[in-house]
């Protein structure tokens, strides 16, 4: 079987929608990208390829890889081409699509090709820098930017920007739009602060520092797309048989896309690929998207994981195939969490986002384990759901019953029965499961000596956990206690059915 390459594409009998045309392979390099990871391939690079196909952005990407080896050789063998296999549910419809992305022109090693990377700074058509160097990439470290290359990602970027400043004699119109996609809040603000601090530590000229601040724009951004990456061997073989070629870089992704970028009219103009997909948004404030993701997607995960796991559903998809569990998740998200978001949200926009999340949860191609979601359970509950709970009370002055049931299940999930090798374990139907939470010992102690009602009051009253006395919320402790007692007496499935005013017998697969 042939391998994906420019030659293979050029010899294809007819260029289908999935294959790039020869013109797409000749577009100029307009983007410098730090990172080769699957998230970048599955979201920004795919979206730029999509825009190029529509004649909008008309630019390709030079990728910087921090180390030699690995997939850099595969990129070379395949001329930067890779297949993105998009699988999932959209508006209740199953989607299956394969696209050969051609946005990457070349991949350069920072370790062995730093001079070639710096040479890109003199390219007048370069406009954009994208990065995803993991959360630890945006950190201030002592770095000498005269090294080849500098040690850190911000150091490499600063050295590149200095080379560009020098190449164009400080021309203000040659500044770049820099969009980090690392999954940390205010990623652009933090990166810009590190660049300026490193510029001072490296004793760079005041004129360059002024150019750095005024000619370049570092944008906060939020990315959201599940990109599991390379499929397992059996799926890979099946896909390659379907495609008719081998692809070492074949990447899987879900259908949903979100790339929200904080920027003004100039940023919007330069990032013209925004026009190619409704999932790309450039606007001055992106907090709405951060709140929707945090409260509806992440918050629903956190308030559902204990209950779904205790009900015997190992994965999100399996829970969504159960009519009662999916009913709970739907009601929790749209009846309790949506009105409780501590941010001004248009109800229709919130409903639309919520329905997209439910489609994502139903994706048959992604196995997302509830036990993995339960990691750092207490910290996630505090960050994702306590502000929503407080705002719900402030706004509606009522008990959010689905949140109360989710919280009760969290308490039951945290009931450790033993400790082995320093790790706490709970038990479900005679089988142990690991409680991966720094507060596991605290809960083990409470369960060992308190009855459910007292345990609920003690936990909710613990302001060190939540930052608030949640036991002061009218009726909440009583509601959580009732659900916890039902979970203990009747089990998770029956309790969910009762909360939905259904019987367990009515629970048929959807």
C-alpha positions in Angstrom: 0.0 0.0 0.0 1.5 3.4 -0.9 2.2 6.1 1.7 0.5 9.5 1.8 2.7 12.1 0.1 2.6 14.9 -2.4 3.4 12.4 -5.2 0.5 10.2 -4.2 -1.9 13.2 -4.1 -0.7 14.4 -7.5 -1.2 11.0 -9.1 -4.8 10.6 -7.8 -7.1 10.1 -10.7 -9.4 12.9 -9.6 -9.0 15.4 -6.8 -11.8 14.7 -4.4 -13.0 17.1 -1.7 -10.9 15.3 0.8 -7.6 15.7 -1.1 -5.7 19.0 -1.5 -5.3 20.5 -4.9 -1.8 21.3 -6.2 -2.4 25.0 -5.7 -2.9 24.4 -2.0 0.5 22.8 -1.7 2.2 26.0 -3.1 0.7 28.6 -0.8 3.2 30.9 1.0 4.2 30.4 4.6 2.2 32.8 6.8 2.2 31.0 10.2 4.9 29.9 12.6 3.7 27.1 14.9 5.4 25.9 18.0 4.4 22.2 18.6 3.4 19.2 16.5 0.8 17.7 18.8 -2.5 16.2 17.8 -4.5 19.1 19.2 -2.8 21.5 16.9 -3.3 19.1 13.9 -6.9 18.5 14.8 -8.0 22.1 15.4 -5.9 25.1 14.3 -4.1 23.4 11.4 -7.3 21.8 10.2 -9.1 25.1 10.3 -6.4 26.9 8.4 -6.5 24.1 5.8 -10.3 24.5 5.6 -9.9 28.3 5.0 -7.3 27.7 2.3 -9.7 25.4 0.5 -12.2 28.2 0.5 -9.7 30.7 -0.8 -9.8 32.8 2.4 -6.5 32.7 4.3 -4.2 31.3 1.6 -1.2 30.5 3.8 0.7 27.5 5.2 2.4 26.7 8.4 6.1 26.3 9.4 6.1 24.0 12.4 8.8 24.1 15.1 9.5 20.9 17.0 11.5 21.1 20.2 13.3 17.8 19.8 14.6 15.6 16.9 13.1 12.2 16.1 9.5 11.0 16.6 7.0 12.3 14.2 9.3 14.9 12.6 10.6 12.1 10.3 7.0 11.1 9.4 6.2 14.7 8.5 9.2 14.7 6.2 8.3 11.4 4.5 4.7 12.6 4.0 5.5 16.1 2.9 3.6 17.6 5.8 0.4 15.9 4.8 -1.8 14.0 7.2 -5.3 12.6 7.3 -7.8 13.9 9.9 -10.6 11.4 10.5 -13.6 13.3 12.0 -16.1 11.2 13.8 -19.0 12.1 16.0 -22.6 13.4 16.4 -23.8 16.8 15.2 -27.4 17.8 15.6 -28.3 14.2 16.3 -26.7 13.0 13.0 -23.7 10.8 12.9 -20.7 12.3 11.0 -17.9 10.4 9.4 -15.4 12.4 7.3 -11.7 12.0 6.2 -9.7 15.1 5.2 -6.1 15.2 4.0 -4.8 18.4 5.5 -2.1 20.3 3.6 -1.7 23.4 5.8 1.8 22.3 7.1 4.6 23.2 4.7 7.5 21.8 6.7 8.5 20.8 10.2 11.9 22.1 11.5 13.8 20.9 14.6 14.7 23.6 17.1 17.6 21.5 18.2 19.3 20.9 14.8 17.7 23.5 12.5 17.5 26.6 14.6 19.2 28.8 11.9 16.4 27.8 9.4 13.8 28.7 11.9 15.3 32.1 12.6 15.5 32.7 8.9 11.7 32.5 8.7 11.6 35.8 10.7 12.7 37.6 7.5 9.7 36.3 5.6 7.5 39.4 4.9 4.4 37.3 4.4 4.6 35.8 7.9 1.7 37.1 10.1 0.8 34.7 12.8 2.4 32.6 15.6 0.5 29.7 17.1 1.7 27.5 20.0 0.7 24.5 22.1 3.6 23.6 24.2 1.5 22.0 27.1 0.7 24.0 30.2 4.3 24.0 31.5 5.5 25.6 28.3 4.3 29.1 29.3 6.6 29.5 32.3 9.3 32.0 33.2 12.7 30.4 33.4 16.2 31.9 33.2 17.0 31.8 29.5 19.8 33.2 27.3 18.1 34.0 24.0 21.5 34.1 22.2 21.7 30.3 22.5 20.9 28.2 19.5 18.2 27.5 20.5 17.1 29.1 23.7 15.9 26.6 26.3 12.2 27.6 26.8 9.4 28.2 24.4 9.1 31.9 25.4 12.8 32.2 25.0 12.7 30.7 21.5 9.8 33.0 20.6 11.6 36.1 22.0 14.7 35.3 19.9 12.5 34.9 16.8 10.8 38.2 17.4 14.2 39.9 17.9 15.3 38.5 14.6 12.2 39.8 12.9 12.7 43.2 14.5 16.2 43.3 13.1 15.2 42.0 9.7 12.7 44.8 9.1 14.5 47.6 11.0 11.8 47.8 13.6 8.9 48.4 11.1 5.7 48.6 13.1 3.7 46.8 10.4 5.8 43.7 10.6 4.7 42.8 14.1 2.9 39.4 14.5 -0.4 38.2 15.9 0.6 35.6 18.5 -2.1 33.0 19.6 -1.1 30.5 22.3 -3.6 27.6 22.7 -2.1 26.2 25.9 -4.9 25.2 28.3 -4.4 27.7 31.0 -6.5 30.8 31.8 -5.3 34.1 30.2 -2.6 32.2 28.2 -1.9 35.2 26.0 -1.6 37.7 28.9 0.8 35.3 30.7 2.9 34.7 27.6 3.2 38.4 26.9 4.3 39.2 30.5 7.0 36.4 30.3 8.3 37.8 26.9 8.7 41.3 28.4 10.4 40.0 31.5 12.8 37.9 29.5 13.5 40.8 27.3 14.5 42.9 30.3 16.6 40.0 31.8 18.4 39.7 28.5 19.2 43.4 28.5 17.5 44.0 25.1 17.3 47.5 23.8 14.4 49.8 24.8 13.5 50.3 21.2 13.0 46.6 20.7 11.0 46.3 23.9 8.7 49.1 22.6 8.3 47.3 19.3 7.6 44.1 21.1 4.8 45.7 23.1 3.3 48.0 20.4 3.7 46.1 17.1 2.7 42.6 18.2 -0.5 41.4 19.7 -0.5 38.4 22.1 -4.1 37.1 22.3 -5.8 35.0 24.9 -7.5 32.0 23.4 -9.6 29.0 24.3 -9.6 25.8 22.3 -12.0 22.9 22.7 -12.0 19.8 20.6 -11.4 16.2 21.6 -8.5 14.9 19.5 -7.6 11.5 20.8 -4.8 11.2 18.2 -3.6 8.1 16.5 -6.2 5.3 16.6 -5.5 1.8 17.9 -3.9 -0.7 15.4 -7.1 -2.3 14.3 -8.9 1.0 13.6 -5.7 2.3 11.9 -5.6 -0.7 9.6 -9.4 -0.4 8.8 -9.1 3.3 8.0 -6.0 2.8 5.8 -7.8 0.0 3.9 -10.7 2.5 3.4 -8.4 5.3 2.4 -6.1 3.2 0.1 -2.8 4.5 1.6 -0.7 4.3 4.7 -0.6 7.4 7.0 1.8 7.5 9.9 0.2 10.7 11.1 -3.4 9.7 10.8 -5.3 11.6 13.5 -8.8 11.1 14.9 -11.0 14.0 16.2 -14.6 14.7 17.2 -16.8 16.9 15.1 -17.2 19.8 17.5 -14.8 22.7 17.1 -14.2 25.8 19.2 -11.3 28.3 18.9 -12.2 31.5 20.7 -9.6 34.2 20.3 -9.6 37.6 22.1 -8.7 40.3 19.6 -9.7 43.6 18.0 -10.5 44.4 14.3 -6.8 44.1 13.3 -6.5 40.6 14.8 -9.8 39.6 13.1 -8.5 40.8 9.7 -5.2 39.0 10.0 -6.8 35.8 11.3 -9.1 35.7 8.3 -9.5 32.0 8.6 -12.1 32.9 11.2 -14.5 33.1 8.3 -14.1 29.5 7.3 -15.8 27.8 10.3 -18.4 28.9 12.8 -16.2 27.3 15.5 -13.6 30.1 15.2 -14.6 33.3 17.0 -12.5 36.4 17.2 -13.9 39.1 19.5 -12.8 41.4 22.3 -14.1 39.3 25.2 -14.1 35.5 25.1 -15.1 34.9 28.8 -18.6 33.7 27.7 -17.0 30.7 25.9 -14.8 30.0 28.9 -17.8 30.1 31.2 -20.0 27.9 29.0 -17.2 25.3 28.7 -16.3 25.4 32.4 -19.9 25.3 33.8 -21.8 23.3 31.2 -19.3 20.8 29.9 -16.8 20.5 32.7 -19.4 21.1 35.4 -21.7 18.5 34.0 -18.8 16.0 33.9 -18.0 16.6 37.5 -21.5 16.4 38.9 -22.3 13.3 36.8 -19.1 11.2 37.1 -19.8 9.7 40.6 -23.4 9.0 39.9 -22.8 7.4 36.5 -19.9 5.3 37.8 -21.9 4.1 40.8 -24.8 3.3 38.4 -22.5 0.9 36.6 -21.6 2.9 33.5 -17.8 2.9 32.9 -17.9 5.5 30.1 -19.7 8.7 29.2 -21.1 7.1 26.0 -22.6 4.2 27.9 -24.3 6.5 30.3 -25.8 8.5 27.4 -27.2 5.3 25.9 -29.2 4.8 29.1 -32.5 6.8 29.0 -32.5 7.6 32.7 -28.9 8.5 33.1 -29.0 10.6 29.9 -32.1 12.2 31.2 -30.4 13.2 34.4 -27.4 14.6 32.5 -29.7 16.6 30.2 -31.7 18.0 33.1 -28.7 18.7 35.2 -27.0 20.7 32.5 -30.0 22.7 31.1 -32.3 23.0 34.2 -29.7 23.6 37.0 -26.3 24.5 35.6 -27.3 26.8 32.7 -29.4 29.2 34.8 -26.8 29.2 37.5 -23.8 30.3 35.3 -22.3 33.4 37.1 -22.0 35.3 33.8 -24.5 37.0 31.5 -25.6 34.3 29.0 -28.1 34.5 26.3 -30.5 31.6 27.0 -30.7 30.5 23.4 -26.9 30.5 23.1 -26.6 28.5 26.3 -29.2 26.0 25.1 -27.4 25.6 21.8 -24.1 25.1 23.5 -25.7 22.6 25.9 -27.2 20.5 23.1 -23.8 20.5 21.4 -22.2 19.1 24.6 -24.9 16.4 24.7 -24.0 15.4 21.1 -20.4 15.2 22.1 -21.2 13.0 25.1 -23.0 10.6 22.7 -20.0 10.3 20.3 -19.7 6.5 19.6 -16.0 7.0 18.6 -14.7 8.3 21.9 -14.4 6.3 25.1 -14.2 8.8 28.0 -14.0 7.0 31.3 -16.0 8.4 34.3 -13.2 7.2 36.6 -10.7 9.4 34.8 -13.1 12.4 35.1 -13.3 11.8 38.8 -9.6 12.6 39.3 -9.1 15.6 41.6 -12.9 15.4 42.2 -13.1 17.8 45.2 -11.0 20.5 43.5 -13.0 20.3 40.3 -16.3 20.4 42.3 -15.1 23.6 44.0 -13.8 25.4 40.9 -16.5 24.3 38.4 -19.7 24.0 40.4 -19.7 26.0 43.6 -19.9 29.4 41.9 -22.8 28.0 39.7 -24.6 26.6 42.8 -24.3 30.0 44.7 -25.5 32.0 41.6 -28.5 29.6 41.2 -29.6 30.3 44.7 -29.1 34.0 44.3 -31.1 34.0 41.1 -33.9 31.5 41.7 -33.9 31.0 45.5 -34.7 27.3 45.2 -32.9 24.0 45.6 -31.3 22.7 42.4 -32.3 19.0 42.8 -30.1 17.6 40.1 -27.0 19.3 41.5 -28.0 18.0 44.9 -28.2 14.4 43.6 -24.8 14.8 41.8 -23.3 16.1 45.1 -24.7 13.2 47.1 -23.2 10.8 44.6 -19.9 12.6 44.9 -20.0 12.0 48.7 -20.8 8.3 48.3 -18.1 7.9 45.6 -15.6 9.3 48.1 -16.4 6.6 50.8 -13.1 4.8 51.0 -13.2 1.2 52.3 -9.5 0.6 52.4 -6.0 2.0 51.8 -3.3 0.1 49.9 0.1 1.5 49.0 -0.9 4.9 50.2 -3.9 5.0 47.8 -7.5 5.1 49.0 -10.0 2.7 47.4 -13.8 2.6 47.3 -15.8 -0.4 46.5 -18.6 -1.0 43.9 -20.3 -4.4 43.8 -17.4 -6.1 45.5 -14.8 -4.5 43.1 -12.3 -1.8 44.3 -11.8 1.5 42.5 -9.2 4.1 43.2 -10.2 7.5 44.7 -7.7 9.9 43.1 -8.3 12.9 45.3 -6.1 14.7 47.8 -9.0 14.9 50.2 -9.6 11.1 50.1 -8.3 10.6 53.7 -10.5 13.4 55.0 -13.6 11.7 53.6 -12.5 8.3 54.8 -12.4 9.6 58.3 -15.8 11.2 58.0 -17.4 8.0 56.7 -15.8 6.0 59.5 -17.5 8.0 62.2 -20.5 10.0 61.0 -24.0 9.1 59.9 -25.1 10.5 56.5 -27.0 13.5 57.7 -24.1 14.7 59.9 -21.6 13.9 57.2 -23.5 16.0 54.7 -23.7 19.0 57.1 -20.0 18.7 58.0 -18.8 18.6 54.4 -21.0 21.4 53.3 -20.0 23.6 56.3 -16.3 23.1 55.5 -15.3 26.6 54.1 -11.7 25.4 53.6 -13.1 23.1 50.9 -15.6 25.4 49.2 -14.7 28.9 50.1 -18.3 29.2 51.4 -20.5 27.7 54.0 -22.8 25.6 51.7 -24.8 24.3 54.6 -26.3 27.8 54.9 -28.0 27.4 51.5 -31.7 26.9 52.4 -32.8 23.3 51.9 -29.6 22.1 50.1 -28.2 20.0 53.0 -31.5 18.4 53.5 -31.9 17.6 49.8 -28.4 16.2 49.5 -29.0 14.0 52.6 -32.2 12.6 51.2 -30.5 11.7 48.0 -27.5 10.2 49.8 -29.8 8.0 51.9 -31.7 6.8 48.8 -28.3 6.0 47.1 -27.3 4.0 50.1 -30.6 2.2 50.4 -31.7 1.7 46.8 -28.6 2.2 44.6 -27.7 4.7 41.9 -30.0 3.5 39.1 -33.1 3.5 41.2 -32.3 6.9 42.7 -31.8 8.4 39.3 -35.1 6.9 38.1 -36.9 8.3 41.2 -35.4 11.8 40.6 -36.9 11.7 37.1 -40.2 10.3 38.3 -39.7 7.1 36.4 -39.4 3.5 37.4 -36.3 1.5 36.7 -38.4 -0.8 34.5 -39.1 2.2 32.3 -35.4 2.5 31.7 -34.8 1.2 28.2 -31.8 1.9 26.0 -32.0 4.8 23.6 
